[in-house]
Amino acid sequence: MNDSPDNPLKLPYPADTLQQIHEFARDLAYLFVQRELQPTITLGGRFSWSDNPFIERDGDGPNRIDFRRKWGGDDHPTPDFNLLVTFGYLNASAPRQVQGQTGTLVDYIITPTALRLLEKPVGAPSVFISYRRKDSSAFGLLIEARLRLAGVANVFIDKAITAGEDWNRLIEDTIRDCKYFVCLIGPTTLESTVVRREIDLATTTGCRLISIWHGGATMTADGPDALKKLHAITVTGESAREYETAISQLLNSLGYRTY
């Protein structure tokens, strides 16, 4: 499992101080579910990285080397455990004395909040939203908002195009770089040559195509072959519940748990 693309220890050390707190908590939770870390971590007042009591105590699991490579040394310092307590990722016991030792020991226990960090994909995906404004403008903006709320920062929807940009080049480059191509299909969407061109381009780039059908739209005989071959998300009725269900299915497809 050490070579899994979902292994967060494979990610580079985060430069942002706040992100270091979140990622360190997630990495501890990952080691815990891999059974390479006990849920209780005991640190003493003289703790240093070379001591590493919480990562070496239980043997030498396959992810330990990656952990120490990512979180080790002066260049990759670990966040203070009290900061993880503040964010709710760890619970801390009262300091206690241990006979025969100087200083005090504190027990830190991994919380469900830290474990929930594993419910998101290791790297936030890049998403391109293709739609026809006549059919899906409001729906597209709703999906963009929900994706960003879930933590998907790299979402492209054409409202981001600014004056003076080469529109065709921007669209092509963005689709080539995206991991997911989400196409919203309304009653007249497939009549749009622009949407058709975007679908054709997406099929050649290797990104994953996800179509969401709404407004009573159905596949036509001359519809894109790429969409005919793929399982689709369908909004079966015009209600908030139906749209919420479709968005939850989309988030699940992107690797986010919504249940």
WOLINNOR-V666009 format. One record per residue. N is the residue number from 0. RES is the residue in one letter. PHI is phi in radians with two decimals (* if undefined). OMEGA is omega as a letter, one per 40 degrees, with the letter a starting at -180 (NA if undefined). D_FIRST is the distance of its C-alpha to the first C-alpha in Angstrom with 2 decimals. Layout:
n->N res->RES phi->PHI omega->OMEGA d_first->D_FIRST
n->N res->RES phi->PHI omega->OMEGA d_first->D_FIRST
//
This chain:
n->0 res->M phi->* omega->a d_first->0.00
n->1 res->N phi->-1.11 omega->a d_first->3.81
n->2 res->D phi->-1.63 omega->a d_first->5.40
n->3 res->S phi->-1.17 omega->i d_first->5.21
n->4 res->P phi->-1.14 omega->i d_first->8.92
n->5 res->D phi->-1.60 omega->i d_first->8.80
n->6 res->N phi->-1.38 omega->a d_first->7.58
n->7 res->P phi->-1.20 omega->i d_first->11.21
n->8 res->L phi->-1.21 omega->i d_first->11.24
n->9 res->K phi->-1.37 omega->a d_first->11.52
n->10 res->L phi->-1.30 omega->i d_first->14.75
n->11 res->P phi->-1.22 omega->i d_first->18.00
n->12 res->Y phi->-1.08 omega->a d_first->19.99
n->13 res->P phi->-1.26 omega->a d_first->22.17
n->14 res->A phi->-1.40 omega->a d_first->25.85
n->15 res->D phi->-1.31 omega->a d_first->27.29
n->16 res->T phi->-1.09 omega->i d_first->28.05
n->17 res->L phi->-1.15 omega->i d_first->27.58
n->18 res->Q phi->-1.13 omega->i d_first->24.22
n->19 res->Q phi->-1.06 omega->a d_first->23.13
n->20 res->I phi->-1.13 omega->a d_first->23.86
n->21 res->H phi->-1.13 omega->a d_first->21.87
n->22 res->E phi->-1.26 omega->i d_first->18.76
n->23 res->F phi->-1.13 omega->i d_first->18.94
n->24 res->A phi->-1.10 omega->i d_first->19.26
n->25 res->R phi->-1.10 omega->a d_first->16.30
n->26 res->D phi->-1.18 omega->i d_first->14.10
n->27 res->L phi->-1.10 omega->i d_first->15.60
n->28 res->A phi->-1.10 omega->i d_first->14.95
n->29 res->Y phi->-1.09 omega->i d_first->11.23
n->30 res->L phi->-1.09 omega->i d_first->11.23
n->31 res->F phi->-1.13 omega->a d_first->13.52
n->32 res->V phi->-1.23 omega->i d_first->11.65
n->33 res->Q phi->-1.43 omega->i d_first->8.69
n->34 res->R phi->1.11 omega->i d_first->11.83
n->35 res->E phi->-1.95 omega->a d_first->12.03
n->36 res->L phi->-2.61 omega->i d_first->15.17
n->37 res->Q phi->-1.28 omega->a d_first->18.31
n->38 res->P phi->-1.17 omega->i d_first->19.89
n->39 res->T phi->-1.88 omega->i d_first->22.92
n->40 res->I phi->-1.96 omega->a d_first->23.04
n->41 res->T phi->-1.88 omega->i d_first->26.33
n->42 res->L phi->-2.14 omega->i d_first->27.81
n->43 res->G phi->-1.76 omega->a d_first->31.19
n->44 res->G phi->-1.13 omega->a d_first->33.86
n->45 res->R phi->-1.81 omega->a d_first->33.22
n->46 res->F phi->-1.07 omega->i d_first->29.51
n->47 res->S phi->-2.46 omega->a d_first->28.32
n->48 res->W phi->-1.07 omega->a d_first->25.00
n->49 res->S phi->-1.11 omega->i d_first->25.70
n->50 res->D phi->-1.19 omega->i d_first->25.96
n->51 res->N phi->0.79 omega->a d_first->22.47
n->52 res->P phi->-1.15 omega->a d_first->23.13
n->53 res->F phi->-1.48 omega->a d_first->20.52
n->54 res->I phi->-1.94 omega->a d_first->17.57
n->55 res->E phi->-1.90 omega->a d_first->18.82
n->56 res->R phi->-1.08 omega->a d_first->20.63
n->57 res->D phi->-1.88 omega->i d_first->18.17
n->58 res->G phi->1.95 omega->a d_first->16.98
n->59 res->D phi->-2.37 omega->a d_first->14.51
n->60 res->G phi->-1.22 omega->a d_first->10.88
n->61 res->P phi->-1.17 omega->a d_first->8.20
n->62 res->N phi->-1.69 omega->a d_first->8.43
n->63 res->R phi->-1.13 omega->a d_first->12.19
n->64 res->I phi->-1.11 omega->i d_first->13.27
n->65 res->D phi->-1.10 omega->i d_first->11.98
n->66 res->F phi->-1.11 omega->a d_first->13.67
n->67 res->R phi->-1.22 omega->i d_first->16.79
n->68 res->R phi->-1.19 omega->a d_first->16.97
n->69 res->K phi->-1.39 omega->a d_first->17.01
n->70 res->W phi->-2.05 omega->i d_first->19.12
n->71 res->G phi->-2.82 omega->i d_first->21.49
n->72 res->G phi->1.43 omega->a d_first->24.98
n->73 res->D phi->-1.18 omega->a d_first->28.02
n->74 res->D phi->-1.39 omega->a d_first->26.63
n->75 res->H phi->-2.24 omega->a d_first->23.66
n->76 res->P phi->-1.17 omega->i d_first->25.23
n->77 res->T phi->-1.51 omega->i d_first->23.64
n->78 res->P phi->-1.10 omega->i d_first->25.66
n->79 res->D phi->-1.08 omega->a d_first->28.10
n->80 res->F phi->-1.08 omega->i d_first->26.78
n->81 res->N phi->-1.17 omega->i d_first->30.04
n->82 res->L phi->-1.19 omega->i d_first->29.17
n->83 res->L phi->-1.17 omega->i d_first->26.04
n->84 res->V phi->-1.15 omega->a d_first->28.50
n->85 res->T phi->-1.04 omega->i d_first->30.82
n->86 res->F phi->-1.46 omega->i d_first->28.26
n->87 res->G phi->1.47 omega->a d_first->27.42
n->88 res->Y phi->-1.47 omega->i d_first->23.85
n->89 res->L phi->-2.34 omega->i d_first->25.00
n->90 res->N phi->-1.85 omega->a d_first->27.98
n->91 res->A phi->-2.02 omega->i d_first->30.01
n->92 res->S phi->-1.45 omega->i d_first->32.34
n->93 res->A phi->-1.21 omega->i d_first->35.74
n->94 res->P phi->-1.00 omega->a d_first->35.92
n->95 res->R phi->-2.37 omega->i d_first->36.90
n->96 res->Q phi->-1.52 omega->i d_first->38.54
n->97 res->V phi->-2.11 omega->a d_first->37.29
n->98 res->Q phi->-1.01 omega->i d_first->40.03
n->99 res->G phi->1.53 omega->i d_first->40.23
n->100 res->Q phi->-2.14 omega->i d_first->38.08
n->101 res->T phi->-1.54 omega->i d_first->39.28
n->102 res->G phi->1.34 omega->a d_first->38.08
n->103 res->T phi->-2.19 omega->i d_first->36.24
n->104 res->L phi->-2.06 omega->i d_first->32.79
n->105 res->V phi->-2.23 omega->i d_first->31.12
n->106 res->D phi->-1.65 omega->i d_first->28.42
n->107 res->Y phi->-1.95 omega->a d_first->26.06
n->108 res->I phi->-2.03 omega->i d_first->24.28
n->109 res->I phi->-1.12 omega->a d_first->21.48
n->110 res->T phi->-1.81 omega->i d_first->23.08
n->111 res->P phi->-1.00 omega->i d_first->22.27
n->112 res->T phi->-1.07 omega->i d_first->23.10
n->113 res->A phi->-1.19 omega->a d_first->20.13
n->114 res->L phi->-1.13 omega->i d_first->17.79
n->115 res->R phi->-1.21 omega->i d_first->19.42
n->116 res->L phi->-1.11 omega->a d_first->18.21
n->117 res->L phi->-1.39 omega->a d_first->14.83
n->118 res->E phi->-1.43 omega->i d_first->16.95
n->119 res->K phi->-1.85 omega->i d_first->17.49
n->120 res->P phi->-1.08 omega->a d_first->15.49
n->121 res->V phi->-1.01 omega->i d_first->14.07
n->122 res->G phi->-2.04 omega->i d_first->16.97
n->123 res->A phi->-1.04 omega->a d_first->20.22
n->124 res->P phi->-1.31 omega->i d_first->21.08
n->125 res->S phi->-1.67 omega->a d_first->24.41
n->126 res->V phi->-2.26 omega->i d_first->26.73
n->127 res->F phi->-1.90 omega->i d_first->30.06
n->128 res->I phi->-1.80 omega->i d_first->32.46
n->129 res->S phi->-1.82 omega->a d_first->35.06
n->130 res->Y phi->-2.85 omega->i d_first->38.11
n->131 res->R phi->-1.90 omega->a d_first->41.87
n->132 res->R phi->-1.00 omega->a d_first->43.70
n->133 res->K phi->-1.01 omega->a d_first->46.34
n->134 res->D phi->-1.78 omega->a d_first->43.89
n->135 res->S phi->-2.34 omega->a d_first->40.88
n->136 res->S phi->-1.03 omega->a d_first->41.75
n->137 res->A phi->-1.15 omega->a d_first->41.42
n->138 res->F phi->-1.11 omega->i d_first->38.32
n->139 res->G phi->-1.07 omega->i d_first->36.63
n->140 res->L phi->-1.18 omega->i d_first->37.48
n->141 res->L phi->-1.11 omega->i d_first->36.23
n->142 res->I phi->-1.10 omega->i d_first->32.82
n->143 res->E phi->-1.00 omega->a d_first->32.67
n->144 res->A phi->-1.09 omega->a d_first->33.59
n->145 res->R phi->-1.20 omega->i d_first->31.02
n->146 res->L phi->-1.15 omega->i d_first->28.17
n->147 res->R phi->-1.14 omega->i d_first->29.29
n->148 res->L phi->-1.11 omega->i d_first->29.62
n->149 res->A phi->-1.36 omega->i d_first->25.98
n->150 res->G phi->1.93 omega->i d_first->25.00
n->151 res->V phi->-1.52 omega->a d_first->25.07
n->152 res->A phi->-1.38 omega->a d_first->27.35
n->153 res->N phi->-1.66 omega->i d_first->27.40
n->154 res->V phi->-2.04 omega->i d_first->29.48
n->155 res->F phi->-1.87 omega->i d_first->32.28
n->156 res->I phi->-2.44 omega->a d_first->35.34
n->157 res->D phi->-1.17 omega->i d_first->38.65
n->158 res->K phi->-1.18 omega->a d_first->40.38
n->159 res->A phi->-1.41 omega->a d_first->38.76
n->160 res->I phi->-1.27 omega->a d_first->40.89
n->161 res->T phi->-1.84 omega->a d_first->43.64
n->162 res->A phi->-1.07 omega->i d_first->47.07
n->163 res->G phi->1.61 omega->i d_first->47.38
n->164 res->E phi->-1.37 omega->i d_first->43.86
n->165 res->D phi->-1.35 omega->a d_first->43.51
n->166 res->W phi->-1.04 omega->a d_first->42.31
n->167 res->N phi->-1.09 omega->a d_first->41.31
n->168 res->R phi->-1.14 omega->i d_first->39.42
n->169 res->L phi->-1.07 omega->a d_first->37.61
n->170 res->I phi->-1.08 omega->a d_first->36.53
n->171 res->E phi->-1.10 omega->a d_first->35.36
n->172 res->D phi->-1.13 omega->a d_first->33.40
n->173 res->T phi->-1.19 omega->i d_first->31.74
n->174 res->I phi->-1.12 omega->i d_first->30.70
n->175 res->R phi->-1.10 omega->a d_first->29.29
n->176 res->D phi->-1.57 omega->a d_first->27.16
n->177 res->C phi->-1.45 omega->i d_first->25.95
n->178 res->K phi->-1.58 omega->a d_first->22.68
n->179 res->Y phi->-2.22 omega->i d_first->24.50
n->180 res->F phi->-1.98 omega->a d_first->28.11
n->181 res->V phi->-1.81 omega->a d_first->29.66
n->182 res->C phi->-1.94 omega->i d_first->33.06
n->183 res->L phi->-1.60 omega->a d_first->35.51
n->184 res->I phi->-1.96 omega->i d_first->38.00
n->185 res->G phi->-1.79 omega->a d_first->41.35
n->186 res->P phi->-0.99 omega->a d_first->44.56
n->187 res->T phi->-2.03 omega->a d_first->45.57
n->188 res->T phi->-1.02 omega->a d_first->42.36
n->189 res->L phi->-1.29 omega->i d_first->42.16
n->190 res->E phi->-1.43 omega->a d_first->45.71
n->191 res->S phi->-1.43 omega->i d_first->44.49
n->192 res->T phi->-1.19 omega->i d_first->44.26
n->193 res->V phi->-1.16 omega->i d_first->42.15
n->194 res->V phi->-1.11 omega->i d_first->39.43
n->195 res->R phi->-1.04 omega->a d_first->39.62
n->196 res->R phi->-1.13 omega->i d_first->39.20
n->197 res->E phi->-1.11 omega->i d_first->36.16
n->198 res->I phi->-1.10 omega->i d_first->34.54
n->199 res->D phi->-1.06 omega->a d_first->35.43
n->200 res->L phi->-1.15 omega->a d_first->33.97
n->201 res->A phi->-1.07 omega->a d_first->30.68
n->202 res->T phi->-1.20 omega->a d_first->30.33
n->203 res->T phi->-1.69 omega->a d_first->30.54
n->204 res->T phi->-1.72 omega->a d_first->28.03
n->205 res->G phi->1.57 omega->i d_first->24.75
n->206 res->C phi->-1.32 omega->a d_first->24.35
n->207 res->R phi->-1.49 omega->a d_first->23.70
n->208 res->L phi->-1.60 omega->i d_first->27.07
n->209 res->I phi->-2.28 omega->i d_first->27.68
n->210 res->S phi->-1.84 omega->i d_first->31.30
n->211 res->I phi->-2.15 omega->a d_first->32.98
n->212 res->W phi->-1.73 omega->a d_first->36.38
n->213 res->H phi->-2.62 omega->i d_first->39.05
n->214 res->G phi->1.20 omega->a d_first->42.80
n->215 res->G phi->1.45 omega->a d_first->43.36
n->216 res->A phi->-1.17 omega->i d_first->42.01
n->217 res->T phi->-2.37 omega->i d_first->41.34
n->218 res->M phi->-1.20 omega->i d_first->40.27
n->219 res->T phi->-1.73 omega->a d_first->43.32
n->220 res->A phi->-1.05 omega->a d_first->44.04
n->221 res->D phi->-1.69 omega->i d_first->43.76
n->222 res->G phi->-1.17 omega->a d_first->40.57
n->223 res->P phi->-1.06 omega->a d_first->37.69
n->224 res->D phi->-1.05 omega->a d_first->35.96
n->225 res->A phi->-1.05 omega->a d_first->32.57
n->226 res->L phi->-1.39 omega->i d_first->33.01
n->227 res->K phi->-1.14 omega->a d_first->34.41
n->228 res->K phi->-1.51 omega->a d_first->31.24
n->229 res->L phi->-1.91 omega->i d_first->28.91
n->230 res->H phi->-1.15 omega->a d_first->28.58
n->231 res->A phi->-1.99 omega->i d_first->30.51
n->232 res->I phi->-1.68 omega->a d_first->30.89
n->233 res->T phi->-2.16 omega->i d_first->34.50
n->234 res->V phi->-1.57 omega->a d_first->36.71
n->235 res->T phi->-1.50 omega->i d_first->39.15
n->236 res->G phi->-2.72 omega->a d_first->41.68
n->237 res->E phi->-1.52 omega->i d_first->42.95
n->238 res->S phi->-2.53 omega->i d_first->41.90
n->239 res->A phi->-1.06 omega->a d_first->39.77
n->240 res->R phi->-1.10 omega->a d_first->37.67
n->241 res->E phi->-1.14 omega->i d_first->36.94
n->242 res->Y phi->-1.19 omega->i d_first->35.98
n->243 res->E phi->-1.13 omega->i d_first->33.76
n->244 res->T phi->-1.10 omega->i d_first->31.97
n->245 res->A phi->-1.12 omega->i d_first->31.49
n->246 res->I phi->-1.17 omega->i d_first->30.09
n->247 res->S phi->-1.10 omega->i d_first->27.64
n->248 res->Q phi->-1.09 omega->i d_first->26.49
n->249 res->L phi->-1.11 omega->i d_first->26.16
n->250 res->L phi->-1.06 omega->i d_first->24.09
n->251 res->N phi->-1.06 omega->i d_first->21.73
n->252 res->S phi->-1.14 omega->i d_first->21.48
n->253 res->L phi->-1.51 omega->i d_first->20.58
n->254 res->G phi->1.78 omega->i d_first->17.71
n->255 res->Y phi->-1.77 omega->i d_first->19.97
n->256 res->R phi->-1.42 omega->a d_first->20.57
n->257 res->T phi->-2.15 omega->a d_first->24.33
n->258 res->Y phi->-2.36 omega->NA d_first->24.75
//
